[in-house]
């Protein structure tokens, strides 16, 4: 099982490279713990952007039809609302740092603009973009997943990943804010946890021994192993 998750492959290479690059930035002093938190915080928007690309791709070249363009608009509305609420909560937390750069959590555009102008974030954020762009090209397009999913099926996929991501980010935030000496350690742990989560999600794919084993173990009277396998693939996409 561990080999299936952690062994570097062409499919998870972008995840490994992104995490190693962020750790290298910490080592060089080109990014600090708060910067890493900001980068993962901004990832929520990136996940939504790439999910829109996936939905549009399936409409043009996959199983969906042109009539499903309304689903893209619907996704933008409910996902945008979700991101706005999450951002207000996150910016309120960032206001508790020793030298806060966020003063008013409701000024979303101004706050995001302030974060993007930070010198450190300009080093860290490209690693997150690189990972998602690489996965989109090599996995979603390269593996022709747009032929397996419809726009409707893709619409709610980001939420499980984001829930786990933000939980890890918030836990790391409290370590950094309330124990300044643990900042670097917390950043390393954050990158490591995210690496493990992303590798686990990436390892769940069709005809893989990991997903086969999980499906059998989770099967019950209501859901067969095949049905659970389909759900696992869907929600970890």
C-alpha positions as CSV (number, residue, x, y, z in Angstrom):
1,X,0.0,0.0,0.0
2,X,2.7,2.5,1.0
3,X,4.6,1.8,-2.2
4,X,1.5,2.6,-4.2
5,X,1.1,6.0,-2.4
6,X,4.6,7.3,-2.0
7,X,6.6,5.8,-4.9
8,X,7.4,8.6,-7.4
9,X,5.6,8.1,-10.7
10,X,5.0,10.3,-13.8
11,X,1.5,10.8,-12.4
12,X,2.6,12.2,-9.0
13,X,5.8,13.8,-10.1
14,X,4.3,17.3,-10.1
15,X,3.2,16.8,-6.5
16,X,6.7,15.7,-5.4
17,X,8.4,18.6,-7.2
18,X,6.1,21.2,-5.8
19,X,6.6,20.1,-2.2
20,X,10.4,19.8,-2.6
21,X,10.5,23.3,-4.1
22,X,8.6,24.8,-1.2
23,X,10.9,23.0,1.3
24,X,13.8,24.4,-0.6
25,X,12.4,27.9,-0.4
26,X,12.2,27.5,3.4
27,X,15.8,26.3,3.5
28,X,17.0,29.3,1.5
29,X,14.9,31.8,3.5
30,X,13.0,32.8,0.4
31,X,9.7,32.0,2.1
32,X,8.6,31.9,5.7
33,X,5.8,29.9,7.5
34,X,3.1,32.6,6.9
35,X,4.0,32.7,3.2
36,X,3.5,29.0,2.9
37,X,0.1,29.3,4.7
38,X,-0.9,32.1,2.3
39,X,0.2,30.0,-0.7
40,X,-2.0,27.1,0.4
41,X,-4.8,29.5,1.3
42,X,-4.7,30.9,-2.3
43,X,-4.8,27.3,-3.6
44,X,-8.5,27.2,-3.0
45,X,-9.0,29.7,-5.8
46,X,-6.7,27.7,-8.1
47,X,-8.6,24.5,-7.5
48,X,-11.8,26.3,-8.6
49,X,-10.1,27.7,-11.7
50,X,-8.8,24.3,-12.8
51,X,-12.2,22.7,-12.0
52,X,-13.8,25.2,-14.4
53,X,-11.2,24.3,-17.0
54,X,-12.1,20.6,-16.5
55,X,-15.8,21.2,-16.8
56,X,-15.3,23.3,-20.0
57,X,-13.0,20.6,-21.4
58,X,-15.6,17.9,-20.9
59,X,-18.2,20.0,-22.6
60,X,-16.1,20.6,-25.7
61,X,-14.3,17.3,-26.0
62,X,-15.9,14.9,-23.6
63,X,-19.2,13.4,-22.5
64,X,-21.0,16.6,-21.8
65,X,-23.2,18.7,-24.1
66,X,-23.2,22.4,-24.9
67,X,-26.4,22.7,-22.8
68,X,-24.3,22.1,-19.7
69,X,-22.5,25.4,-19.9
70,X,-25.1,26.6,-17.4
71,X,-23.5,24.3,-14.9
72,X,-20.2,26.1,-15.3
73,X,-22.0,29.4,-14.4
74,X,-23.7,27.7,-11.4
75,X,-20.4,26.3,-10.2
76,X,-18.8,29.8,-10.4
77,X,-21.6,31.2,-8.3
78,X,-21.7,28.7,-5.5
79,X,-18.0,28.1,-5.4
80,X,-17.4,31.9,-5.4
81,X,-19.7,32.3,-2.5
82,X,-17.9,29.5,-0.7
83,X,-14.5,31.0,-1.3
84,X,-15.7,34.5,-0.1
85,X,-17.0,33.1,3.2
86,X,-13.9,31.0,3.7
87,X,-11.7,34.1,2.8
88,X,-13.4,36.3,5.4
89,X,-12.8,33.6,8.1
90,X,-9.2,33.1,7.0
91,X,-8.4,36.8,6.8
92,X,-9.9,37.3,10.3
93,X,-7.4,34.6,11.6
94,X,-4.5,36.2,9.8
95,X,-5.3,39.4,11.6
96,X,-4.1,37.7,14.8
97,X,-0.5,37.4,13.6
98,X,2.3,39.5,15.3
99,X,2.6,41.9,12.4
100,X,-0.7,41.6,10.5
101,X,-0.9,42.7,6.9
102,X,-4.7,42.0,7.0
103,X,-6.6,44.6,8.9
104,X,-10.2,44.3,7.6
105,X,-11.2,40.7,6.7
106,X,-14.2,41.9,4.6
107,X,-12.1,43.8,2.1
108,X,-11.5,40.7,0.0
109,X,-10.1,42.3,-3.2
110,X,-7.7,44.5,-1.3
111,X,-6.6,41.7,1.0
112,X,-5.9,39.3,-1.9
113,X,-4.0,42.1,-3.8
114,X,-1.9,42.7,-0.7
115,X,-1.0,39.0,-0.4
116,X,-0.1,38.7,-4.1
117,X,2.2,41.7,-3.8
118,X,4.3,40.0,-1.1
119,X,7.8,39.2,-2.4
120,X,7.8,35.8,-0.8
121,X,4.5,34.7,-2.2
122,X,5.9,35.4,-5.7
123,X,8.4,32.5,-5.0
124,X,5.9,30.1,-3.3
125,X,2.7,30.5,-5.3
126,X,4.2,29.3,-8.7
127,X,4.9,25.9,-7.1
128,X,1.2,25.5,-6.4
129,X,0.3,26.6,-9.9
130,X,2.9,24.3,-11.4
131,X,1.5,21.3,-9.6
132,X,-2.2,21.9,-10.6
133,X,-1.2,22.8,-14.2
134,X,1.0,19.7,-14.5
135,X,-1.7,17.4,-13.1
136,X,-4.3,19.0,-15.4
137,X,-2.2,18.4,-18.5
138,X,-0.6,15.0,-17.6
139,X,-3.5,13.5,-15.8
140,X,-6.9,15.0,-16.8
141,X,-6.0,15.5,-20.5
142,X,-3.2,12.9,-20.8
143,X,-5.3,10.2,-19.2
144,X,-8.4,11.4,-21.1
145,X,-10.5,11.7,-17.9
146,X,-12.7,14.2,-19.7
147,X,-14.2,11.1,-21.4
148,X,-15.1,9.6,-18.1
149,X,-16.8,12.5,-16.3
150,X,-19.5,14.9,-17.2
151,X,-19.5,18.6,-16.2
152,X,-22.3,17.8,-13.7
153,X,-20.1,15.1,-12.1
154,X,-17.2,17.5,-11.8
155,X,-19.1,20.3,-10.3
156,X,-18.8,19.2,-6.6
157,X,-15.5,17.4,-6.8
158,X,-13.3,20.2,-5.2
159,X,-15.1,20.3,-1.9
160,X,-13.6,17.2,-0.2
161,X,-10.1,18.2,-1.1
162,X,-10.6,21.8,0.1
163,X,-12.2,20.7,3.4
164,X,-9.1,18.6,4.2
165,X,-6.7,21.2,2.9
166,X,-8.2,24.1,5.0
167,X,-8.4,21.9,8.1
168,X,-4.6,21.3,7.8
169,X,-4.0,24.9,7.1
170,X,-6.0,26.2,10.1
171,X,-4.3,23.7,12.5
172,X,-0.8,24.8,11.2
173,X,-1.9,28.5,11.6
174,X,-2.4,28.1,15.3
175,X,1.0,26.5,15.7
176,X,2.6,29.4,13.9
177,X,0.7,32.2,15.6
178,X,0.9,31.0,19.2
179,X,4.4,29.6,19.1
180,X,6.6,31.7,16.9
181,X,9.6,29.4,17.4
182,X,7.6,26.6,15.9
183,X,7.0,28.5,12.7
184,X,9.4,26.7,10.4
185,X,8.5,23.3,11.9
186,X,4.8,24.0,11.4
187,X,5.5,25.0,7.8
188,X,7.5,21.8,7.2
189,X,4.7,19.8,8.8
190,X,2.1,21.6,6.6
191,X,4.0,20.8,3.4
192,X,4.5,17.2,4.5
193,X,0.8,16.7,5.4
194,X,-0.3,18.2,2.2
195,X,2.2,16.0,0.3
196,X,0.8,12.9,1.9
197,X,-2.8,13.9,1.3
198,X,-2.2,14.8,-2.4
199,X,-0.2,11.6,-3.0
200,X,-3.0,9.5,-1.4
201,X,-5.6,11.2,-3.6
202,X,-3.4,10.7,-6.6
203,X,-2.9,7.0,-5.8
204,X,-6.6,6.4,-6.0
205,X,-7.2,5.6,-9.6
206,X,-8.7,2.8,-11.7
207,X,-7.1,-0.6,-11.8
208,X,-4.9,0.2,-8.9
209,X,-4.4,-2.2,-6.0
210,X,-4.9,0.6,-3.4
211,X,-8.4,1.5,-4.6
212,X,-9.3,-2.2,-5.1
213,X,-8.3,-2.9,-1.4
214,X,-10.1,0.1,-0.1
215,X,-13.3,-0.7,-2.1
216,X,-13.4,-4.2,-0.7
217,X,-12.9,-3.0,2.9
218,X,-15.5,-0.3,2.7
219,X,-18.1,-2.4,0.9
220,X,-21.4,-2.9,2.8
221,X,-25.0,-4.0,2.3
222,X,-26.0,-0.7,0.7
223,X,-22.9,-0.1,-1.5
224,X,-21.0,-2.7,-3.5
225,X,-17.2,-2.6,-3.9
226,X,-17.7,-1.3,-7.5
227,X,-20.0,1.5,-6.4
228,X,-17.5,2.6,-3.7
229,X,-14.7,2.5,-6.2
230,X,-16.5,4.8,-8.5
231,X,-17.3,7.2,-5.7
232,X,-13.6,7.2,-4.5
233,X,-12.4,8.0,-8.0
234,X,-15.0,10.7,-8.3
235,X,-14.3,12.6,-5.1
236,X,-10.5,12.4,-5.2
237,X,-10.3,13.6,-8.8
